[in-house]
Amino acid sequence: AEFSLGDGIGSYFERASITQGATGDLYFVYQQSFDIFIEKTSDSASLISAFEISDDATSYKNPSIHSMSTGNILVVWESNSGNQMQIYDSDLVLLSETIALESGIHKVAMFVDDSFIICRYDRTDGALYCQLYQSDGSTSGESMTLVTGMEKDDFDILAVTSTTFVLAYSITQDYQIHEVYVSEYSRTGTLYSKQVVTNTRASDFSLARYQESGYVFTFSSSTGELDGDGEGVLTTFVSAVIPHGGGS
């Protein structure tokens, strides 16, 4: 059944992100103007009405929401003064103070043990930085610089096993050609493999799980004649990543 979100708090919502909790309920975050709201619903009605989780000190944008096996909910969003992270229980009770993060376009990969990696693209130096966190939001190890020389903020990450995640990104070779890479890393930043998927003008990167330990990578190509891939939305399947020892 169709139902609306954000009853009673206005309109003009955007940048919505959704996740399914451990018990099957749905959790949404979205942006209204430059404020961030969260809401819990069933598949047909709101269970916990939307409320604002950002303060009014600055402008926020691009929220994302992620579920943990314990039922807890992770929310991350961006601002020019620094990204922020919060962890809630299944009833949307805040479990800790808001955690300040470095600024940048962010993506999150969740591991099965509820640890997670946040990667962010820094426009000032064209680098992609990643940090491993424990389920309570505490850092694990040092920040990892995995990619340099990026000129576009299109990238995505995905945890495919308990110790391995996949990173998709592009490096601009000239105005026409973007070499698109998919790399496999240990959760501590060890590079396992790196392959060039295509050399075209690509955007809208998206990674998703495929079978038990594989993944599917989808992207848009606007100048596919450079490598024969053609224009449109293109997809690459990997049925399983190569097992690697260690990396925990």
Steps between C-alpha positions, in 0.01 A plus 500: 500500500618852430547738790684825553803577712562803716141578596473832679850630428457661162593397150780513243684190619798371304805272521302222666683186615334180624604185684316197638556433867574164662129436568379606156391855576617782273712799595528817294719807513445797274591861456256790529667821397831450686368302798509119544197299617457134595187284509406137569217331310341167425422419137177699527516761777732709712602338830715782638420841357773695326720720716807711434835349591725784383550821694443846357863610509578442133366356173488124459449278196523152347397277794538122485361235733622146572374213718692270733426139595440614859215723385701818541492764227794702365442843342767710326460838332716774353564870551767747398615528860539124545298182458309350792401152618239373746402152620144422617331195644203343322260743669707798378643579841841662451769274649787748506587859433530614139842396367684761291668381179716661234323680214446336162263301280448178698402135447459225761565124484360277778669172601310204643643560849350855490837668462502736205718710272430860406678627189498868408616690195690821576463749215792708624762234425316245284560217748269229633541438872350202684464428871396175670261533797373262765124456544492763776653765273852485643784498248705189430848565368622802308336680209586340164575697182389252233482713185666824384462707186121482480323789327141374537306417814337193344593190701337221697606239758356164603593238759488162324644270769575534869851625417480641146343806344481623141565857386388640162640833382644679196819684412483764225760441227391796288177689432343208315631192677436388857660171594251325727650266759355237730742402777477246781646586841530345840310685770835640616587642156716230340448504122410150378415570137439789258343487158406755235132451420483750216657819369207724424322801644319327784287610795233383746704214645309238699614173663266229632538149640472213251471138611688401816822697466479673165387840386349688210635838386273733303588835345383745234709550187458802274792448259521125470638517145844548658518136599207343320279464806230722357297769672244445774501315831760223509544213745787271597445183706758328723360174634746477790805683624817296541533387864786661688640411838537750782407861441304525821 
